[in-house]
Amino acid sequence: MKRLFLLLALAMTGCGGAGLGIGTTSGSTTAGSSGNASSGGYWTGTLGDDSVFAVIDENGLGAIVDTSNGVIYHVNASTTNGTQLNTAIRAYAQSGKFLPDGATAEAGTLSASIVERSSLSGTVMVAGTTTSIALDYNASRYEIASSFASLSGSFPLVVDRESNSYTVTFSFGGSATFSATDTNGCSYTGSIGVPAPAYDAFTLEFLQTCGGVTTSLSGVANLVPASNGASATLTLEYDDANDFATQGIATAQ
């Protein structure tokens, strides 16, 4: 078995929606390769007084998850000016929670200094409120070679929504494609990309079909090899690029 942590930044509308445009071809296009510091990594730290973690791929796409306050921040951190990062983000309050101005979703900005493969520190501004952020790089979670064959197993995720909780089961077969189904009767088919084979991040693009409506979805994933026979797990985040996002952990069947 493998331990798999998957962080999905997926775009949906209702039961589906327009994708975020994450590519699926293998390769190594990094922020660092252009002379700018790469924001890629698995990160842990604080946002104000809250604990957060983040997965960002070598193209700067990913999410920051506030595990204390139930807020998810979609990040496109692909543009840096040397070691300085200034980028748009979108914040999503989880079911039953609200952002500082009472909204459930809001555009914002992330301004930070990056020490590549070490730290990311600065501020997050959402709804007129500025909060300090300080993240530390976790090499053991990110500096692992990635390949299509790395992803294998079936992972059910419970999506907790106030009006309609359901389970999505993702099935990976160690190839460039994957599928999923959910308890609402929706089906999913898609492809996997490897932005930088030296690092542990994958991109996902797939189609969701619900009630005859087909929707494009996309995301990013981080894989961690299992140890001591432990079952694989998936940590997932996805959003509709508008007003809904969710995240959770699934254990392999």
HELIX and SHEET records of a PDB file:
HELIX    1   1 GLY A   32  SER A   34  5                                   3    
HELIX    2   2 ALA A  139  TYR A  142  1                                   4    
HELIX    3   3 PHE A  148  SER A  150  5                                   3    
SHEET    1   A 7 LEU A   4  PHE A   5  0                                        
SHEET    2   A 7 VAL A 213  LEU A 223 -1                                        
SHEET    3   A 7 PHE A 202  CYS A 210 -1                                        
SHEET    4   A 7 SER A 187  GLY A 193 -1                                        
SHEET    5   A 7 THR A 177  ASP A 182 -1                                        
SHEET    6   A 7 TYR A 166  GLY A 173 -1                                        
SHEET    7   A 7 SER A 152  VAL A 159 -1                                        
SHEET    1   B 9 THR A  80  ASN A  81  0                                        
SHEET    2   B 9 GLN A  84  ALA A  93 -1                                        
SHEET    3   B 9 VAL A  71  ASN A  76 -1                                        
SHEET    4   B 9 LEU A  61  ASP A  66 -1                                        
SHEET    5   B 9 ASP A  50  ILE A  56 -1                                        
SHEET    6   B 9 GLY A  41  LEU A  47 -1                                        
SHEET    7   B 9 THR A 129  TYR A 137 -1                                        
SHEET    8   B 9 SER A 119  VAL A 126 -1                                        
SHEET    9   B 9 ALA A 105  VAL A 115 -1                                        
SHEET    1   C 2 THR A 233  ASP A 239  0                                        
SHEET    2   C 2 ALA A 245  THR A 251 -1                                        
END                                                                             
